[in-house]
Amino acid sequence: MFEPGIIVAPATATGGAIAIIRVSGEGSVACCDRVFRGSRSLTEAKTHTLHYGTIVDGERVVDDVLVSIFRAPHSYTGEESVEISVHGSRYIVTEVLSLLCRHGARMAEQGEFSARAFAAGRIDLSQAEAVADIIAADSRAAHAMASTQMRGGYSDTLKSLRSSLVELTSLLELELDFSEEDVEFADRTRLLTMLRHTSGVVRSLMQSFRTGNAIREGVGVAITGAPNVGKSTLLNRLIGDDRAMVSDIAGTTRDTIEESIVIDDVRFRFIDTAGIRKTDDLLEQMGIDRTLRAIERADIVVNMKEPDGDFEPLALQEGQTEIRVVNKADTTTQRREGAIYISARDGEGVEQLCDALRDTVDTEALYRGDAVVSNLRHYEALSAANEALDSAVQALSAGISSELLAEHIRTAISALGEITGEITSDTILQSIFSSFCIGK
């Protein structure tokens, strides 16, 4: 998938106090030694040691540096690797990269470090994807989910299921070799129990996808209601900024406005929508159409009304949650069950609304280290595996031949293997790693 050789790339953004340059591949230490001056040669250094010195271009000193040595196979990529800590100047980083390329390295392609770690068996494909997720994590929940996947807990579950299915398939295929003798090596009762157990685990993982994907991307919250009930004022109150235009004129919001905040370790994406009403205004109607689409995509719908108004009737989909909110609570003394009373203008009741939003997201499984699916590619593979397992159970119940039964199980094995990369194509690998930044 990638060309062999010594690769180099910045592993941190430039402009800070410190930048790290990562080098990997056979000969990395010797390559760095050609431009390093210290109390001892890097080629003599042991693995996992740190060395102070300078990076030089001939007689010119480029920077004072710290160099970390990692001997194969005890590195992230499984190869001989070096990490050089330099001052974060863009000029210094560029000079060091240029020097290393002149002495035998080449610039890494996107995701090439993680791709080499995958090729060396240091991580599987789902763990490689988790590397990207943990770097992008912007909440405790997203970090916990990515950390569990990166440590291999998710992979271990899939590999255990796949191993059991491989064992059963081998017994079924052995029966084919002795088909004339009409013998059964795979106990049908055990096989049925195993298939049902595996199917149950796969379905459980599939069911976790809605929560996992919401945490990874941010829990979508659509704020909806009739015009002028205070949706934009509520959004501004939640994010602490005048992001949405507020006016007493009905129909002011013509488009959806999206902002994100973290509430008690979970990121929420709030969408302020156009008020729903009958209108002859073409632009306003376009905004209303976008509102309806935003409601369909949202995980949570905050349905707002004024004390004397009515809640909008919503056709919620499976898995969606409605939170009913009565705004302008300062204008009424009535309080009815089933709604949260707030004043978006003054902030009254907004903390209670935030608590209700947070309560809709169950993160306990994440903090226990349970496997939670957050990646669409994984969900689609699990769906394919689940379909194949269902077909296998039906085939077994119907007394179908060992050959057809084994084929259904092999399909499930293949689908599970696609998640961890045990079965995949260069095209899929290229697509995944090309989305990584260069230093990963």
N, C-alpha and C positions, 0 to 999 in steps of 0.2 A: 504494500500500500504506500509506503514511503521509502525513499532511497536510504541505503545504509550510510554510515559515516558519523563524524562528530557534528553534533548540532548545538547551537547556542541561541539564546533568546533572553530578553529581560523577563524576570518573573514578577516584577512589581512595576507599578506605574512610576514614571519619572516625575520629578518635581518635589519629592519629599526629602526628608533628611538623609534617608538611606535608600539605596536601590540594590536589588539582588539580580545578578546575572547567572543564569543556569546553563551548564554545559554537560552534555551526555554523549556517550559512545566510546568505543574502544580507542584509547589514545588520548582521552580528554585531559588526563593529568599532565601528560607530556606536552600537550598543546598549550595548556595554561602556564606550565613551567617555563616556556620560551619567552613569556612576557612578564614573569613574576620574579621579583628580587626579594629574598628574605634571608633569615639566618640559616636556612637549610633548603635543599632542593625538594620540591613537591613530589618528585618521582620516588623519593625515599620515604615519604610519609605513609603512616598507617591509616587504615580506614577510620572514619568518624573522628578526625582530628582537625583542629583549627589552627591557622597559621597567619601571622601578621607580616605584612611586607608592603611592597609597592608594585604597581603595574607600570612598566616602562616601555617606551618606544625608542630603542637605541639608548641614548644617554638622557633622553627626556623623561621625567617622571610625570605620569598621567594622574595618578591618585594613590593615596594610602588605602590599603584594602585589608579585609579579612577573608581568607580562603578556607572553605570547608571541603574536606576530601571524603568521598564515599566510594569504596572499592566494590566491584561486582562480587556477588549479586546483592549486596546489602545497600541498595539505593532504591529510590522511587521507581526508576525505570528498569531496575535489575541490571543495569550496565554500570561501568565505571563512570562516575559523575563528579562534578565540581560545582560549588556555588560560591560566587565572588560577591562580597558585600562592598559596595562602593558608595561614595557620596551621591546624592540623588540628582545631581545636575544632568540635564539632558545631554549637554556636551560631553561629559565624562562617560556616560553610558554609551553614547554613540562611538566615542573613541575606543573604548574597551571592546565593544562588539566588532568594530572594524579591525582592530589588532588581532583578535582571535580568528577572524575569518581569513586574514592574511597568513596565519600560521596553521592552517589546516582544517578549520571548522567551517560550517555553513550555517546560515540562518535557518532556524527551525520553521516548519510549516505549522499552521494552526492545529493545535491538539496533538502534535507529534510526540511530546513527552509522555502524555497519557496513553497514546497509541502504542508506544514502545513498552510501557508498563503492562499494558494488556497483552501484547505479543509475547512478553517474557513470562506471563502467568502470575505477575505480581498482584494484579487486580483483574476482576472479570468486567464484562461490558457494563453491567448495571452499576458497579462500583465506580467505573470511569465516569459514567453520567452523573453519579452522586458528587464527584469532585467538582463538576461545574455547578451543581445545585448548592453545595455548601459554600462556595465562593459567592454565589448570588444571594444567599439567604439574608433576609433583612428583618427577621423576627426570630424569637426563641423557638417557636413552633416549627418554622421552616428549617432552622438549624438542626433541631432534634431529629426531624424526619430524614434529612440528608445525611446526618451523622450515622444513624442506624444503618442506612443503606450502604454508606461508604465502609463501615466496619464489617459488612458481609452478613449481617443477620438475615436480611431479605434473601440474599443469594443462597445461604445455607438451607433455608426453607425450600427453595425451588430445586436445589441440587438433591436434597433428600427425596423429594417427590419423584424427581426424574430418575434417580437411581433405582427406586422401588419399581417403577414402571419398566425400566430397562431389564431388570431381573425377570419380571413376569413375561415380558415379550420374548426374551431368550428361551424361556420354557415353552411358550407357544410355538416358536419357530422350531424347537427341538421336536415337538409333536409332528410337525410337517415332515421331518426326516423319517419318522416312523409311522407315516399315515396309513400304510398297508396293515400295520399291526393293531390299529385302533386303540392306542394308549393315550392317557392323559398325564402329562408331567406337571401341568399347572392346575392346582386344585381350584375348581370353579367357585367354591364357596369363599375361599381366601381371595381369589381374584375379584369377585364381586365386592367384597368388603373393602379391598384396597382401592378399587375404582371409585366407589362411593366416598371413601375418605378423601382421596385426592381431589375429587370433584368438589367436595365441601370446602376444602382449603382454598382451592382456586376461586370458587364463588365468593368466599370471604374476602380474599384479596381484591377481587373485582369490586365488591361493595365498598371497599375502603377508598376507591379511586376518587369519588366525588369530594370527600373530605380532603384527601391528599392533594388533589389537583388544586382545590380552592386555597389550601394553605400555601402551596408552592407559588401560585399566581396571585394570591390575595383573594379573600372572600368577597365575592361580588354582592354589593348592597344597592338595590335600586330604591330611590326615594320617590314615591309616586303619590298622586292625589289630584284633586281638582285644582284649577288655577288659583293662585293667590292664597294657598293655605299655609305658606311659609316654608316650602321645600328648599329654596335657595338660601333662606335665612338659616335653616337648620344645617345645611352643608357648610356655610361659612362659620357657624358656631362650632361644628365638629372639628374643622381643620384649623380654626383660629386665624382665618384670613378672609378677606372679601373677594373670594375667588369667583363666586357667582353673582351676577347682577340682580339687585333686589329692587322691585318697583311695585307700586300699588296697581299698576296697569295689568290687567289679566292678559296672559299670553306672552309675557316678557321673555321667558325662557323658550327659545326656539330650537335648541339643540341639547343633546346630553352633555353634561360636564362631569368629568371624572377626576377624583382626587383620592389619595391613599393616606391612611393613618394607622398606627399600631395601637391596638387596645389590649392591654394586659397580655402581651407576648404573641398576639396574632395580628397580621396585617389585613385590613379591610379596605376594599376599593369602593368608595361611595360614588354613586352615579345620580346626579341631580337631573331629573327628567322634566320634559314639558308637561304642563297640566293637561289632563284628559278632559276634553269637552267637545261638543259639536261646533264646528267652525267652517266658514267659507274661505278663510284665509289660507292660501295654498302653502305658504311657508310654515304657518303654525301647524297645519295638518301634517306636513312632513316631519315636524318635530314630534308630534303625537305618535306618528308611525314608528319613529325611532324609539320613543318611550316604550311602546308595546314590545319591540324587539329586545330592549334592555331588560324588561321584566322577564321575558322568556329566558334570558341568559343568566339572570341573577340567582345567587344562592339564597339570599334573603331579600324580601320586599318589605320596606317600611311604608305602610299605607297610612297616609296622613289625612286628617280632616280638622275642621274647626268645630267648636263645641255644638253649634247648631247645624252642622252639615252631616253628610252621610259618607261612610267609607265606600271607596270604589270597589265594585264587585270584581274579584280576581279569580281567574282560572289557573290556579297554581299547578305546577307539574310535580311529579314524584320527587321528593328530596328537597323541595323548596320550603322555606319558612316565611310566614307572614307575621310581622310585628305591627300591631295597630297603635297609632300615635294620635293623640288629640292635642293640637297646638293651641296657643293662646289660652293656656289654662288659667292665666291671671284674670280672665274675663268671666269665669264661671266658678261656682262652688260645687257643682255636681261632679261626682266621680263614679264611673261605672266600671264593673269588672271587665277584664279582657282587653284593656287599653292602658297605655302609658300616657299620662298627662304631662305636657311640657310647655315651656315658653321658650321658643327658639330664639327670641329676641333677647331675653334676660338670662337664659341658661337654666332656668328652673326645670328639673326633671331630666335634663340631658344626661347626667351621670347614671340615672336609672336606666335610660335607653341604652347607654354604652354597656351596662351590666347585662342587659337582655340580649344584646348583640353577641357579647362574648359567651354567654351561656349556650348559644346555639351551636358552638363549635366544641366538640369533645376532643381534647388533646391528651387525655390521660394515656391512651394507647401509645402515643408518640413518646411520652416521657417514661413509659415502661420499657421502651425499646421494641415494641411490636412492629412487625412489617406493615407498612402502609404504602399503597401504590400511588404515585403522583405523576407518572410519566405516561403519556398517551400511547407510546409505542409498546410499553409493557401491558397496558390495559388491552390493547388489540390482540397481543399475543396470548394473554390469559383468556380472552374471549374465544379465540380459535382453539385453545387447549380444552376449554370447558365444553365447547360444541363436540369435539372429538371424543371426550370422555363420556358425554351423554349418549353419543352414538354407540360407544363401546358397551355401556351398560345395557342399552336396548338390544344390541346384538347378542350379548351374553344371555339375556333373559329369553331371547327368541331361539337360542340354540344354534346360532350361525356358526359357520366353520371357523377353525382356528386361524386360517389364513386371513379372512376378512376382519376378524376380531383383532389380530395382531396389527393389521394396517391402521385401524382406528387408534390404537394405542401408540403406534409409531408417530402418527400425526400429532398427538398430544405431546409426546416426548420432544418432537422437533419444535413445537411452538414454545414450550418451556425453555428449551435450549437457546432460542433466539433472544430471550431476555438477558441471559448471562453471557451470550456470545459463544457458547459451545457449538452452536449451529448458526452461522450467519454468512453474509456475502460481503465482498469488498465494497460493493456499492453502499450497503447499509453502514459499514464501518466508516467509509469516507464521509457520508452524510452526517454521522454523529460527531466525529472528531473535527470536521471542518467548522462546526459551530463553536468550538472552543477558542479561547484567546491563544496567542502564539506561545506564551510562557507556560501553558498547562500541558 
